[in-house]
Amino acid sequence: MRPARSASRKSPGPSNSGISTYVPPSSGCQWVSLPALSALPCVRANSRDLLARSFYSLANLLKGVGQPAEAESLYGQALELRETLVTESPDDLSYQHRLAMTLNNWGDLLFMTGRPAKAQAPIRRALELLHVLVKADPKPTGARRDLANCSMSLAGVLEALREFDKAGTHSREALPLNLELAVQFPSVSRYRFQVGVNRYQLGRILHQQGKLEEAGNELGEALAVLTQVAPEYPCRYWLAGVLVERGIVLYGNESTRLAAPTDFDNAARLLGELLSDDAREAAGKRERATGGLRITCLSWLSTCHIYRGQCHAHCQRNREAAEFFNQALGVLDTMAAATQSREGIEPTVRFVQEQLGKLPHGGGPAGKPDK
């Protein structure tokens, strides 16, 4: 996953009394709004943690199906309850852990909805709580896993804010934890997947810092891990991202530029599968790019075509270069239709058109240098 508002007992959003849950009473049945439940004395006394879990789970579900406003309101209600529970029972580490996860997921939601600066405060507080938990007892797997995830969340937020040195620090802090879990539980593909994603994130950050050799190394490690885990875990989206990023890194170095097209070709193939209606993971699970992921895949695919065009233009294969530039324009048109806006793609469109204008007319056959 990313000046912020501090995480307090106040809800991050207005209370949403319209979200209801069915509660079977002793006789008959009725609908009771979730916020109304927290006002019941029996709930305040005995079941606030269970109610907080309900708010939290529903918030996660709504975030996943693209209802961020409703999710944010429910995270706020969960936070109110969990802050109170931690205050009343400061020695109960499970309450602190659940509070940390609520803060982190709220921060992720803020990041996903274009508010990375505001996402910092809740994620930082979550990170502080998880550091305390792991220091108090490093044995539980959940706390170490969530500490690694939270460190990566903060790294992602700082990367978006272009604070690359700080982002790199937090991404590096997560890596030993992820590696440790992958070694400790070799049969759990999720942990190996997290190692690959962590290395991908670190490679991106190093690339932004201009450290191309280090970036290439990290991205190569990420590619190896994700390729190995792909038959067991749906990760083609991440594989495509790694290939695009490494292709750009390779293209940026004159000594490795000729190796870049292979990564772009492989990335384009994966992206085509993800964007296809028939895309399926080897394990049989559906793995398609929809919603925001679809836009990201289209953006990556246009990037692949642009760099493929530049690679062929560099080798004077002008017809092939023109084909890839035109494919890029087609993908950008698809993005514009999907987002119902051309504003964000116009600079890229102009760049591609300029590259097309630089190509000599009447080039030689595809696959051969033009005369």
C-alpha positions in Angstrom: 0.0 0.0 0.0 0.3 6.2 1.2 0.0 17.9 7.5 -2.0 14.5 8.4 -4.8 14.4 11.0 -3.7 12.5 14.0 -5.6 9.4 14.8 -7.8 10.1 17.8 -11.0 8.8 19.2 -12.9 10.9 16.8 -14.3 9.3 13.7 -12.4 10.0 10.4 -15.7 10.7 8.8 -19.3 11.3 9.6 -21.3 8.6 11.2 -23.2 6.5 8.6 -26.5 5.6 10.2 -27.8 4.3 6.9 -25.7 1.1 7.1 -27.7 -1.5 9.0 -27.3 -5.1 10.2 -30.0 -7.6 10.9 -30.4 -8.5 14.6 -32.7 -11.3 15.5 -34.5 -10.5 18.7 -36.3 -12.9 20.9 -39.5 -12.6 19.0 -40.1 -11.1 15.5 -37.3 -9.4 13.6 -36.1 -5.9 12.9 -33.4 -3.9 11.3 -31.1 -2.0 13.7 -28.6 0.6 12.6 -25.0 -0.3 13.6 -24.2 3.1 15.2 -27.3 2.6 17.4 -25.9 -0.7 18.8 -23.0 1.1 20.4 -25.4 3.1 22.6 -26.9 -0.1 24.2 -25.6 -0.6 27.7 -25.1 -4.3 27.2 -22.9 -3.6 24.2 -20.9 -1.0 26.0 -20.3 -3.5 28.8 -19.6 -6.7 27.0 -19.4 -6.6 23.2 -17.6 -3.5 22.1 -14.7 -5.5 20.7 -17.0 -7.6 18.7 -18.9 -4.6 17.4 -15.5 -3.0 16.5 -14.6 -6.1 14.5 -18.0 -5.8 12.7 -17.3 -2.2 11.8 -13.8 -3.0 10.7 -14.7 -6.1 8.6 -17.5 -4.2 6.8 -15.2 -1.3 6.2 -12.6 -3.6 4.6 -15.4 -5.1 2.4 -16.7 -1.7 1.3 -13.2 -0.5 0.6 -12.6 -3.6 -1.6 -15.8 -3.0 -3.6 -15.2 0.6 -4.3 -17.3 2.4 -1.6 -14.6 4.5 0.1 -16.8 7.0 1.8 -18.9 4.4 3.5 -15.7 2.5 4.4 -14.1 5.5 5.9 -17.1 6.2 8.2 -17.0 2.6 9.5 -13.3 2.7 10.1 -14.0 5.8 12.2 -16.6 4.0 14.3 -14.2 1.0 14.8 -11.5 3.4 15.9 -13.7 5.1 18.5 -14.4 1.7 20.1 -10.9 0.4 19.8 -9.3 3.6 21.3 -11.6 3.2 24.2 -10.8 -0.5 24.7 -7.0 0.2 24.6 -7.5 3.0 27.2 -9.5 0.8 29.5 -7.3 -2.3 29.1 -3.7 -1.0 28.3 -2.2 -4.4 29.1 -4.3 -6.3 26.6 -2.0 -6.5 23.6 -4.7 -7.9 21.3 -6.6 -4.6 21.6 -3.5 -2.7 20.6 -2.9 -5.0 17.7 -6.5 -4.5 16.4 -6.2 -0.8 16.8 -3.0 -0.8 14.8 -4.6 -2.7 12.0 -7.6 -0.4 11.9 -5.3 2.7 11.7 -3.2 1.1 9.0 -6.2 0.2 6.9 -7.7 3.6 7.3 -4.4 5.1 6.2 -4.4 2.8 3.2 -7.9 4.0 2.3 -6.7 7.6 2.5 -3.8 6.8 0.3 -6.0 4.9 -2.2 -8.3 7.9 -2.4 -5.6 10.4 -3.3 -4.7 11.7 0.2 -1.2 10.5 0.9 -0.3 13.4 3.2 -3.2 12.7 5.4 -2.5 8.9 5.4 0.8 9.4 7.1 -0.5 10.0 10.7 -2.6 6.9 11.1 0.0 4.6 9.4 2.8 6.1 11.6 0.8 5.5 14.7 0.0 2.0 13.6 3.7 1.4 13.1 4.5 2.7 16.6 2.0 0.3 18.1 3.3 -2.7 16.1 6.9 -1.9 17.1 5.9 -2.0 20.7 4.0 -5.3 20.2 6.9 -7.0 18.5 9.4 -5.8 21.0 7.2 -7.0 23.9 6.8 -10.5 22.3 8.5 -11.2 18.9 7.1 -14.7 18.7 3.6 -14.2 17.3 3.6 -14.4 13.5 0.7 -11.9 13.1 2.5 -8.9 14.7 5.7 -9.4 12.6 3.7 -9.9 9.4 1.6 -6.8 10.1 4.7 -4.7 11.1 6.2 -5.6 7.7 3.0 -4.7 5.9 2.7 -1.4 7.8 6.3 -0.5 7.1 5.6 -1.1 3.4 2.4 1.0 3.6 4.3 3.9 5.0 7.0 3.5 2.4 4.4 3.6 -0.3 2.9 6.8 1.1 6.3 8.5 1.3 7.2 7.3 -2.2 4.0 9.0 -3.5 5.1 12.1 -1.6 8.5 11.9 -3.3 10.3 11.5 0.0 12.4 8.7 -1.4 15.1 8.5 1.3 12.5 8.0 4.0 10.5 5.6 1.8 13.6 3.5 1.2 14.3 3.3 4.9 10.9 1.9 5.7 10.9 -0.5 2.8 14.3 -1.8 3.9 12.9 -2.2 7.5 10.2 -4.5 6.1 12.4 -6.7 4.1 14.1 -8.7 6.9 10.7 -9.4 8.5 9.3 -10.6 5.2 12.3 -12.8 4.5 12.2 -14.2 8.0 8.6 -15.2 7.6 9.2 -16.7 4.2 12.0 -18.9 5.6 10.0 -19.8 8.7 7.0 -20.8 6.7 8.2 -22.0 3.3 4.9 -23.6 2.4 3.0 -20.3 2.8 3.1 -18.8 -0.6 1.7 -15.5 0.7 5.0 -14.8 2.6 7.2 -15.4 -0.5 4.8 -13.2 -2.5 5.3 -10.4 0.1 9.1 -10.7 -0.3 8.7 -10.2 -4.0 6.4 -7.2 -3.6 8.8 -5.7 -1.0 11.7 -6.0 -3.4 9.6 -4.5 -6.2 8.8 -1.5 -4.0 12.4 -1.1 -3.0 13.5 -1.3 -6.6 11.1 1.4 -7.6 12.3 3.7 -4.9 16.0 3.1 -5.8 15.1 3.8 -9.4 13.6 7.2 -8.4 16.8 7.9 -6.5 18.8 7.3 -9.7 20.5 4.2 -8.3 20.0 2.2 -11.4 22.3 -0.7 -10.7 20.9 -1.3 -7.2 17.4 -0.9 -8.6 18.0 -3.4 -11.3 19.3 -5.9 -8.7 16.3 -5.5 -6.4 13.9 -5.8 -9.4 15.7 -8.9 -10.6 15.3 -10.5 -7.2 11.6 -9.5 -7.2 11.1 -11.1 -10.6 12.8 -14.3 -9.5 10.6 -14.6 -6.4 7.3 -13.7 -8.1 8.0 -16.0 -11.0 8.6 -18.9 -8.6 5.4 -18.2 -6.6 3.2 -17.5 -9.6 2.0 -21.1 -10.1 0.7 -21.1 -6.5 -0.4 -17.5 -6.0 -2.1 -15.0 -8.2 0.6 -12.4 -8.9 0.7 -11.7 -12.6 -0.3 -8.1 -12.0 2.8 -7.6 -9.8 5.0 -9.6 -12.2 3.9 -7.2 -15.0 4.8 -4.2 -12.8 8.2 -5.5 -12.0 8.9 -6.2 -15.7 7.8 -2.7 -16.8 9.9 -1.1 -14.0 13.0 -3.2 -14.8 12.6 -2.6 -18.5 12.7 1.2 -17.9 15.8 0.7 -15.7 17.5 -1.3 -18.3 16.6 1.1 -21.1 18.0 4.0 -19.0 21.5 2.4 -19.0 23.3 2.4 -22.4 25.1 -0.8 -21.5 21.9 -2.7 -20.8 19.5 -1.0 -23.3 19.4 -3.9 -25.7 18.0 -6.2 -22.9 15.0 -3.9 -22.2 12.7 -5.1 -25.0 12.5 -8.6 -23.6 11.1 -7.3 -20.3 8.6 -5.0 -22.2 7.5 -7.9 -24.4 6.9 -10.2 -21.4 5.1 -7.5 -19.5 2.9 -6.7 -22.5 2.0 -10.4 -22.8 1.0 -10.6 -19.1 -1.0 -7.3 -19.3 -2.8 -8.5 -22.3 -3.9 -11.6 -20.4 -5.0 -9.6 -17.4 -7.0 -7.2 -19.6 -8.6 -10.2 -21.4 -12.0 -11.5 -20.5 -10.5 -15.0 -20.5 -7.7 -14.3 -18.1 -7.3 -17.0 -15.5 -4.6 -17.9 -13.0 -2.9 -21.3 -13.4 -4.4 -22.3 -10.1 -7.8 -21.8 -11.5 -8.7 -18.6 -9.7 -10.0 -15.7 -11.6 -7.4 -13.0 -12.0 -8.6 -10.1 -14.1 -7.8 -6.5 -14.1 -10.9 -4.5 -13.2 -11.6 -1.0 -11.9 -8.5 0.9 -10.8 -6.2 -2.0 -11.6 -7.5 -2.0 -15.1 -6.4 1.6 -15.5 -3.0 0.8 -14.1 -2.6 -2.1 -16.5 -3.6 0.1 -19.4 -1.1 2.7 -18.3 1.7 0.0 -18.0 0.7 -1.4 -21.4 1.0 2.0 -23.1 4.4 2.4 -21.4 5.5 -0.9 -22.8 4.5 0.0 -26.4 6.2 3.4 -26.1 9.5 1.9 -24.9 9.3 -0.9 -27.5 8.8 1.8 -30.1 11.8 3.7 -28.8 13.9 0.5 -28.8 13.1 -0.3 -32.4 13.6 3.4 -33.4 17.1 3.2 -31.7 17.9 0.2 -33.9 16.4 2.0 -37.0 13.6 -0.5 -37.3 11.2 2.4 -38.1 8.2 0.4 -39.3 8.1 -1.7 -36.1 8.7 1.5 -34.1 5.7 3.1 -35.8 3.5 0.1 -35.1 4.3 0.2 -31.4 3.8 4.0 -31.1 0.4 3.6 -32.8 -0.5 0.7 -30.5 0.4 3.0 -27.6 -2.0 5.7 -28.9 -4.7 3.1 -29.1 -4.2 2.0 -25.5 -4.2 5.7 -24.4 -7.5 6.1 -26.2 -8.9 3.2 -24.3 -7.7 4.7 -21.0 -9.5 8.0 -21.9 -12.7 6.1 -22.6 -12.4 4.2 -19.4 -11.8 7.3 -17.3 -14.0 9.6 -19.4 -11.2 12.1 -19.5 -8.3 12.9 -21.8 -6.7 15.4 -19.5 -4.3 13.0 -17.8 -3.1 11.3 -21.0 -2.6 14.3 -23.3 1.1 14.9 -22.4 1.8 11.3 -23.2 -0.2 11.4 -26.4 1.8 14.5 -27.6 5.1 12.7 -26.7 4.1 9.7 -28.8 3.0 11.8 -31.7 6.4 13.6 -31.6 8.2 10.3 -31.7 6.1 9.2 -34.7 7.0 12.5 -36.4 10.7 11.9 -36.0 10.6 8.5 -37.8 11.7 8.6 -41.5 8.9 7.8 -44.0 9.1 4.8 -46.2 11.1 2.6 -43.8 12.3 -0.9 -44.6 10.5 -4.1 -43.8 9.6 -4.9 -40.2 12.4 -6.7 -38.4 15.2 -5.1 -40.6 16.9 -1.8 -40.2 15.6 0.8 -42.5 17.9 1.9 -45.3 
